């Protein structure tokens, strides 16, 4: 007779919902993609307990700059649309663009992928996207963590987080402290909404019930436009830094243009932005119309077509535009720095 507290049969980790073999298969699947991102400073590949990276001898006083982020509720749309190959690029872009604004060259990136049950094909697509983002940024994907946690996430869903570490010469850290009245504000075009404001995007989709598979912008469907990955500005801007002085940069993420540009401005100045100086992409017109979103709310929620702001001296503006255009960026003079009046908001979009 079996005692009531004695299990009838032995349990395994797989019985508890964790498939170690699936995790091992994922690591094997992503090794070739990670390998393509390697830099000479990397001393170890993925699969170990930690990634080893040395700092290049080209730096006399190296300062490490780190950034971390996720993808946010854009993931909900990835699940619904079964599009998993772009959110990995978003993940990398959110962190590398952030550390870039302080002048840092991204060195390496690590990701954290968490799910209830590991879907190896979908996870492979996600991490292929992460590797693609790292290639675009010139940084190495040196490791990460895949966590299979039964009961923590709904079936078919996962969460993503990641962080980047870069390095900058101490004397060349970009702080924004030298920004002065008369400086020019340049705007670099975004690929779309990037990875911000998606709680509102999803609310608008829920309200308007559009056909996400219908042609929306040329040959692209609405789902293609909504899921377009974050543009990574690292290589063009690192090259620009070698040729002229960038006084300040702002990555336009959550909070839009209105709330991100002030993060790099000294207290005595304002960035006056001319909203007619660039063509707002069709996606943002659609979001504004379908959601009845007020104009200023658009500028403090979305990038509205400007993914990165670069501030330079007036005499450097034309050279900066020419070099960035040669690098493949769409760049426009979108504003000017002026003296601040009393305690007015430091970014005025008009």
N, C-alpha and C positions, 0 to 999 in steps of 0.2 A: 504493500500500500504506500502511495506517494504522500509524503508529508505536505500539508497545505502550503508551507513556505518554501518548498523545494521546487525550483524551476524544472519544467518538463524537459526542456532541451537547452543546451548552451546557446547564448546569443553572440552575435558578431557585430562589429561596427556597422557593417552593411545592413544588418537587421534593424539597427537604430537609425538608418537613413543616410549614412555617410559612406560614399563609395571611394575608397582610397585609389582603386585602379583608375577610376575616371579622372581623378586629380592628377595622377601620374601621366595619363594620356594627354591631358591638357598641357602639361609642362613640355612633353615631347613635341606636341603640335606647334607650340609657340617659339621653340628654340631657334629655328631658322630666321624668324622675323626679328627676334631680339638680337641675334648675331649681327644683323645688318646695321644696327644702331651703335655698335661698339666704337669707342674712342680710344686713342693710345693711352690715356690716363687710367683706363679700367684694367684692374689686375685680376678680376675673377668674373666668370659668367654666371648666368642664372642657375638656381638649383641649390646653392649653398645656404648657410645660415645667415650670411650677411654679404653685401657687395663691397668690394675693396676698390677704392679710387684714390689715386694720388693727385696732387695739385701740380699743374704744369710749372716748370721752372721759368716760364716767360713772365710770371708775376713776381714783382719785387716785394710788395706788401699785399698779399692776397686776402680778400675779405669774402667770406662765404655768405651767400644770400639764399634764403629758403622760402618756399611758398607751398601752400597746400590748398586743395579745393576738391569739390565733387562735380557732378553734372546736374544735380537738382532734379526737378520734376520733369525735365525733358525725357528722363528715363521712362516715365509713364507712357509717353507717346512711342518710344522705342518698343516697348512691350506690345502696345496695341497694334502698331504698324508692322511689327516683326522686322524692324530695321536695326541691326546691331553693329553695323560696320563703321558708323560715324561717331558714336558717343565716346569711343576711346580717344579720338582726335580731340573732341571737346575737353575731355579730362586733362590731357596734356596741355592743350592751349590755355586753359584757365590758369594753370600754375606757371608755365614758362613765360607767358606774356606779362604776368604780374612781376616776376623777378627781373625781367628785361627792363622795366621802366626805371629801375635803379642802376642800370648800366651793366647788369650781370649777364655773362655768357652761361647758359644752362649747361651743366656738366652731366648730370644723371637724373633719372626719374624712377620712382617705384610706385606700384599701384596696389590697391586693395580691392579685391572682387569678392563680394559676399552674396550667398544665395541659400535658398532652402534645399534645393536639389540641383546638383550640377548638370547643366545641359552643355555637353562638351562642344558641339558645333556652334552654338550661340556664344559661349564663352570664348571660343577660339576667334570668332569674328570680332568680338569686343577687344581682345588683346592684340589682334592684328591691327586694329585701329589705333591702339595705344602705341604700338611700334611705329606705325606710319606717322603719327604725330611727333614721336621722338626723332624720326628721320628728318621731318620738316624743320624741327627745332635744332637739329645737330647735337642732341644730347643722347646719352646711352640709357637704354632700358636695362638696368642691372639687377632687377629682382622685383619681387612683389609677394602678395599673399592671396591665396584662393581659399576662402572659408566656406565650407558647406555646413549649414546650420539648420537642420530640420526643425520646422515649426516657427522659425523666425521670419520667414518671408512667404508670401503667397506663391503658389505654383506658377512658374514661368517668369518670376520677377527676380531682380538682383539689385545690388547697390554698388556704387563705385566711389572710391576716393583715391587720391594720389598726392604725391608731393615731388617737387623738383628742388634740386640744389644747384646753384650756380656760383660763379666767382667773378669778382671785379677788383681791379687795382684800386687800392684805397684812395689814391689821389684822383680817381676818375669816377667815383660814385656820383650818380645824378641825384641831387636832392631837391632841385627846384628853387633853391635859395637865391640864385642869381637872376631869376625871372623878373623883368622890369617893364614898365609901361613902354609901349611901342613894339614889343616883341610880337611875332606872328604865330598864330595858332593854326597848325596844319591838321587836317583830318584824313586818316587812311581808311579806305572803304572796308566795311565788314562783308562777310559772306552771307549775312542774314541776322537772325536774332541771337546767333551764337549759342550761349547756354544760360541765358538770363531772361527773366520775365515769363517763364513758361507756366507758372501757376495761372497767370492772366491769359496767356495763349490758350491753355486748355479750357479755361472758363469761357473764352470767346468761341472756341470750337464747340463746346457743349451747348452754348446758346444758339449758334447759327447753323449747326449740323451740316457743314459743307461736304461736298464729295471730295475727299482728300486725294482720290486717284484721278481727278479731272485735271486737264492741262491748265496751268495757272500762269506761268511765266515762260513764254517760248515753248520749248519741248519739255520743260520740267513740270511735274505735277505739284499740287499744293503740298503733298506730303514730302516731296523732295526738297522743296523750298524751306519748309518748316524744320526739317531734319538736317539741313546743310550744316556741316561742322564748323567750329570756330576757326577763323583764320589765324594762322600763327605768323607773327611778324618778326621773329627773332633774326633770321639771317639778313634781311634787308636793313634792319635798324642797327645791328652790330656793325655792318659795313659802313653805314652812314656815320656812325660814331668815330670811325677812323679818319674821316675826312673833314668833319666840322663839329662844332660844339652844339650838342643838344642840351638845352637848358632844363627841359622837363618833359616827362611823358606821363600819360594817363591811359591805362587800359580801361575801356568802357565796358563795365560788367554790371552787376546788380546795382541799381541806382541811376543807371543811364548816364547821359552826358552831364546833366545838371549836378549830380552828386559825386561823380568821380573826378572831374577836372579839378575841383577845389583841393583835393587831397595832395596835389603837387604845388599849389600856389602859396607864395608868401602872403601874410595877412593883409598887406597894404595894396594888393592888386585884385583886379577882376578880369576874368576872361569873358569878353563880349562876343557871343557867337551869332553869326548870321545864318539863320535856318534856310535861307534861299540860296546859299552858296553851294550847296550840293543837292543832287537829286535823291530824294528819299525813295528807296526801293519799294516795289509794288507791295511786298509783304506787309510793310508798316502802314501803308494806306489802307490795306484790307483790314488789318487789326483795328485801326482807329475807327473805320466805318462800321465794321461788324460789332465792335464792342462799345461803340459810342464813347470812346476814350478821349478825354480832353487833351488838347495839344500839349500843354505843359506836363500833364501826366505821362504822355508818351515819352517826353525827353527825360523824365526822371525814372522811367521804368526800363526802356529799351535803348539800344545803341542808335536806332533810327538810321542805320546805314554807315555810321562812323565807329569802327571797332577800336581804333587807337588814335590818341591825340598826341602830337609832337609839337613842342614849343621851341622856336629858334629865334635868334636875332633877326631883325628885318633884312639886314644885308646878306644873310645866309639862306633866306627863304627860297629864292629861285633855284639856287644850287641844290638845296635839299629836295625840292620837288623833282628836279631833273633826274637826280640819282635814284630816288625812290621809284620814279616811273620806269627807269631803265631796269630796275630790279623786278618789275612786274606789278608794282602797287598802283592802285588808283588813289591819287592824293590831291587834295584841294586846300586852298587857303580858306579856312572857315571862320576866322575871327582874329581879334587883336587883344592884346593885354593893355588895360588902362588902369588908372589910379582908382582905388576903391573909395566910394563915398559912404562915410560913417560905417554902419554895420550891415550894409547890403549883402545879399547872397553873392558868393564869389564866382558864380557862373550865371550869366544872363543870356538865355537863348531867345532871340527876337526874330 
